[in-house]
Structure formats: C-alpha cells, structure tokens
Amino acid sequence: MLWLCRRLIALGFIKCIDIAVRFVKHDRQIHSQIQKDIIKPISSILLFLSFDISLNILYYPSLTPPKFEVWFPIIYIVNFVWFLIIALKCYGIAFVSTLAKKSGGTLRKEVVNLILKIMYSIIIIIGGLMVLKTLGFNVSAIIASLGLGGLAVALAVKDMLANFFASVMLLFDNSFSQGDWIECGGIEGTIVEIGLRKTIIRTFDNGLVMIPNADLSNKSITNWSRRKEGRRIKMAIGLSYDTSVEQLQKCATEIKDMLLQNPKIAKDSESKQEMNYQLSFKKDIVSMNDLLGYKGSVFVVVDELADSSINILVYCFSKATSLGEYLQTKQEVILEIMKIVEKYHLSFAFPSQSVYIENLPNPIMLENLAKDTR
C-alpha cells in the first residue's frame, strides 16, 4: 500500500511538471525516458519520507532518535539536488533549446551550454552548503574563512578561473561557434562543445581533443567555417616545351572562359545580397567581401618556365565551401581542363632529364668492348 501511494504521488508530480512545460516540443520516446529518469529521485524522496513518518509513529510519543533526525534531512537534500539536476538536464535543456530556436539564432548554443553548466554548479554548491549546515557546521563562518583565505584560494584555483574567464571571452568574442571547423596550434577539427574549463574538438580522423580554454584564447585560430562563398582552387597545369606561344594563349584563354561560365565558380562581379544597417556603416572603412567571407577572383595565366614544363596557373574559388561540394567542383574543373588540352592537341609534361655526351667513343673500341663482355 505504501509503495502504491508513493508511485501515485510521484506520477502526479510528473504530471504537474508536464503541464508546466507543455509548450516544449520533444519526441514522445524521449519524453518517456525523461519520465523514467526524473521519477527516481521523486520516488526516493517519498520512500524515505514514508520511513520518516513510520519512525515518528513507531516512537510516538517519544522523540525519534537523533541519528535519524540528522540523516533524513541530508537524504532529502541529496535527493532534491538529484531531482533538480535531472530536471535541468532534461526539461531545462529542452526549454532553453526551444527558446534558442524561437530566437532565430540570436541566442547562441554556446551561451545556452554555459548557462546550464553554471546552473548545475550553483545547485551543487547550494546543496553542499545545506548539507554542511544540517551537520552542524557554521556556514557563515566557512564563507568568511574563504574570504580571509582568498589569496590561497585564488592561487589554488588560478588555472580554473583562467579557463572560466577564457571561455566567457571566447563566447562573447565570437571567434567560433559549435560546429565550426577550426585550426589552432596544429590541431584541426570541428568544435563539439565549449565548456567552462575546456573546449572539445573532434578531429577529422575522428579523435577527440580537449583543449583548456586559457590555452585556446592565447593562440591564433583559423576559422575555416567563417566564409560565405569561395573556397580556393589552385593548380599548375604543366605543358610540354613543344607547345607554341599561340597554343598557350588559346589554351589559357579558353580555360578562363570555361571558369567564368561555370555556375559553380565564384566571381567578384556577382553582387552579394547580405547587408544590414550595422554593416552598412562599415562598408566605407572595411572590405565587405573580406569581412563577410566572399572570394571570387579568377586568374588563368602562363606563370612559370619550369625545369621540364611550361606552367599555366589556374586560380579560382568554388562557390561551395563544404568539402563534398568543393571536391566535386574541383573535379569538374580538372576534367574540363583536360578536355581543353586535348582539343588543342597539347600534352602534359612530366619530370624528365636530358643527358648530353660531348665525345662519343670510337666505334671499334665499342665493338671490342662488346666482345669482351661476352
């Protein structure tokens, strides 16, 4: 009977929480998993509460033994902190994620993560102080002693504070966001999460790298995701030295025309329709294309007389910045260049070396040498 009452009360409490967060949209399967997790601390609180009530009834009219009077409040505090953390991880994340979606990108995911982590820390600290107070410690004296020993505490948590403030600086500086492809200190990969102490990066060979935020904030960062349009394609087309000047000119001109006509190649002449009132004030003092991440230069020139080839430089930018689309565009450009080279009956050069002999040996000597070797 007691177990049944405990389950009914817990389910009723869950129902109240569901009503409070009804506007938060999530999958039904996820919703049922959240219910299973969140019902555990509630059931635990009700279980110990029933024991507490039973002991009071059992010892009535005498008082409950002191050992029970101390430990039951601690159990309640621990379970309540457990409940708050689960509720924050489940409904708190769903609630803030819904706000982030409704904000249209003005509320950054990194800020949401930072707020949630700070709230976790606050809940745990308050719970710990409540446990200490229940055990009879003077919490005010503990806080005051922390003030007196502030220097020692500051030295002990110097790195922790440095990483925390570095994480705040990285968020508000907006150097990168979750999901961005960055390169920093020889590490290259995608940002998974920006935490209070460290930033987690998933490298392209699927390794997971944790970098302290203080180290990250003091290094130069290349953010490859901050480009709207234009990923560079640069190659040297090596043609053999038997190519005539006229053939070189025609080949280079046709390659450039092919690039200018290709809709997947970015061009500087195309207008960029991204301008708000804040950017309009900057257009006279900074390059808008460089600020926003647009590149569209197209160059095709005879660039070099190399050791074994005449090199035509092909320099352009694909409109797509994602790796898959970029590689596809680059492949199409290479195949079109090969067609143009074949059209003019030209040949690609390859590394070669010529050997010149100034004085040939006497034919009779060569014949005698051949006989000796037999």
N, C-alpha and C positions, 0 to 999 in steps of 0.2 A: 504493500500500500504506500509506504514511504517512497519507494523507488518510483512508483507511478505518479505520485504528486510532484516529485522532483522533475520528472520528464515533462509533465504537463506545464509546469511553471516555466521551465526552460524554453519549451516550444512557444509558449505565449510571449515570452520576452523576445524571441527571434521574430515573431510576427510583428511586434511593435517596431523592431529595427527595420524590417522590410517595408513597413508603411512609411517610415521616416525617410527611406532612401529610394522610394518608388520611382522617382524621376531618373535615377541612374540606370542606364541601359547596359545589360550584360547577358551573356548566354545562360540558358536555363541549367545546363550541366555545370557550368562554373558556379552558378547560384547555389545549387545543391551541395557542391563541395565546400563552399563558404559556410553554409549552414552546419555541415558536419564539423568543421574546424571550430566555429565560434560557439557551438553548443557545449564543447568540452569544458572550458573554464566556467561557464554558467552552471553546468551540472555539478562540477567540483565544488563551487561555492555553495550550492543548495545542499549537497551531500554533507559538507562539514557544518553547515548551518543546522541541518537536522540532528547531527551528532551533538552540537552545542545545546540545542533545545532539549534533547533527550537527557543529557547530563544534568541540566538545570532541573528537569523534572525528577530525575533519579535522586539527586542530592537534596531536593526540597524537604524541609525548609532551611537546611543548612546551605552555606555558600559552596559554589563549585571550587575544587582545589585550585590553588594559584597557578600551578603549571598549565592547567587548561586555559585559565584566564589570560595567560600571556601568549600561548601559541595559536589559539584560534584567531585573534586579530591579525597575526602575522600571515597565517594561511589565507585569510580573506584578502589582505593587501596583495600578496603574491598572485593570487588567482585573478584579482581585479586588474592588476597590471598586465597579466597574461591576456585577459579579455580585451583590454584597450589596445594592446599591440596587434592582436589578431584582427580586431575591428578596423584598426587603422590600415593594416596591410591589405585587407580585403575591400571594405566599403570606402575607406579613405582614399585609396588609390583609384577606385572606380569613380568616386565623386570628383576628385581633382582632375582625372583624365577627361571626364565629361566636360568640366569647365574649360580645360585646355582645348578640346575640340570646338566648343562653342565660341571660344575667343578668337578663332580663325588664325591661330599661330602667334598671337601677341603674348600668350603665356607659354614660355619655353618649357620643354620637358625636363631640362636640367634643373631649372628653378623648382619644378614640382618635386623632383627627387631630393633636392637639398632641403626643402621644407619638410618633407616626410621624414627624412633622416634626423633632422633637428627635433621634430616632434617625438620620435622614438627615444632620443636621448633624454628629452625633458621628462617623459613619462617614467623612464627607468630611474632617473635621478630622484624625482619626487617620491617614487615608490621606495627607493632605498632609504631616503631620509625618514619616511613614515615608519619603516621597519625599525630603524635605529631609535626613533622616539618611542616606539612601543616597547622596545627592550630596555628602556630607561635611560638612554643616553641624552645628554643635553644638546639638542640640535643647534640651538643658537650659539652655544659655546664652540661647537665644531666649526660652524660657519665663521665665527670670529677668529678662531685659530687659523683658519685658511687665510684670512686677511692679514694676520700677523706674519704668517709664513709665506706671504705672497711671492717673495723673491725665490725661495726654494721651490715652490710650486711652479713658478714661471720657468725656472731652469729645467725642471723635470719634464714639463710639457712643452718645451720650446719648439721641438720639431712638430708636435701635434698641432700647435697653434699656427705655426708657419704653413703647414699643409692646409689647415682650415681657411685661413685668410687668402691663401693662394687659390683655393677652389672658388671662393667668393669673387676674387679678382678675375679669374678665368671666365666665370659666368657673366659678369657684368661687362667685361671687356669684349665678350662675344667673339673670341678668337676662333672658336669652333663649337659645333653642336654635336649631339649624339647622332651617330650615323655618318659623320663626316669622315672622309679619307684624308689622313694627315701623315706627315713625315716629320719626325723630331728625334734628333740625337741618334741617327742610324736605325731608328725603329719606324716602320711604316705599316699602317693598317687602318682599321675602321674603329671609331670611338664607340664603345659599348655603353659605358656609363661614366659620369663624372661624379665621384663620391666626395665625402667630407675630407678624406685623407688622401685618396689616390684616384687616378683615372685609369680605367680598364680599356685596353686596346686589343682588338682581335686582328692579328697579323694575317697576311694573305696566304701563308702556309698553315693557317688555322691554329696558330699558337695564341695563348692568352698572356698578355703582358700587363703588369701592374706598375704604373709609374707614380711616385709621390708627386702631389700637385706642386709642391715647392720647387722640385727639380724641373717640372714641365714648364712652370711660369718663367724660369730663368734661361730657357733655351729657345733658340729660333725655331719657329714652327712653320712648316709649309702646308697650307690647307688646299689640297687639290680639288675639294668639292666646291670651293667658292669661285666657280666660273660658270657663267650662264650659258655661254656659247663659245666654242672654239677650243679644240684640243689639237695640239700641233702634230703635223705630219711633215717629217723632214727626211729626205733621202737624196743620195747622189747616184745619178744614172751614168755609169761608165761605158762610153762607146769607144770602139777601136780607133786607132790613129789613121786608118784608111778612110775615115769619114770626111767628106768635103765640108767646106765652110757653108755652102748653100744648104746642104743636108742638115747640118747642125742648126742653122737658123730656122728652117722649116719645122724641124722636129721640136725645138724648144717652143716655137710659136703655137704649134698645134697642141702640145701638152698644156700650155697655159690656157688656150681657148677651151680645152676639154674641162679643165678645173673650174673655169668661170661659168661654164654651162651646167656643171654638176650641181643639182639642188642640195646635195648633202655637204657641200663645201661652203664654209662661211665666207662672206665678203664684207669688206669695210663699207661698201657703198650702200648696203642694206640698212634701212632705218631700224633703230632699236626702240620699241614702244614701252619702255619702262622708265617712268619719271613721275615722282610725286613732288609735293610742294617743298619737302625738305631737300630733296636732291636738286630741285630747280635753282636753289640758292647757291649750290656748289658748282654748277656747270661752267661758270666763268673762271673758276680758280683751280679746278682739278679736271683731269680727263675722265669723262663719264664712262667711257669704254673700259678703262683700266680699273675704275672704282667698282663697276658692276661685274666685270669679268667677261668682256666681249673681245674676241680677237678674230680678225678676218683678212689678214694680209695674204696675198697670193704672189709668189715670186717664182719664175722659171727662167734661169739664166745659165749661160755657159760659164762655169765657175772656176775650173781648175784644169791645168795641163799636168796630169799626174804621171807617175813613172810608166804606167802601162795603159793609160786610158785618158780620154777627154771627158771630164765630168760635167754633167748638167745638174745643177742644184734645183731640186723641187721642194718648195717651202710653202705650206698652206695649213689651214686649220679645218678640221671636221666640225660641223655644227653640233653633232652629238658629243657629249662629254663622258657618257657611260662607256665602260670598257668594251662591252659587247658590240654596241653600235659603232664605236670608234674603229675597232678592228675590222668590222665589215666594210666600213667606208674606205679604210686604208687598202684592203684587199681589192676593192673595185678600182681604186686609183692605180694600183700596181698593174692590174690586168689591162686597163686601158692604155697605160704607158707601153706595155709590151706590144699591144696591137699597133700603136703608132710607130714604134721602132721597126716592126716587121713590115709595115706599109711602105716605109722608105728604104727597105732592103738594107738596113743597118744591122750591125752585130754588136752584142755586148762584149766588152773587153774583160779579160781575166788576167790575173797576175802572171807575167811572163818575163823571161830573161834571155837576152841575145848574147852569144859568145862569138867573139871575133878572133881569128887566128891570123897573125900577120905573115908568118913564114911557114908554108906547108913543107913537110918533109919530102925528100927525093922519092919518086915512085919506086925505084929499085930498092931503096932502103926499106920501104913499106912492104915490098914483096918478100924480101929476105926475113923481115921481122915476122911476117905471117907464117913463113916456112918454119922458123924456129919455134913458134908457139905450137905447131902441130906435133 
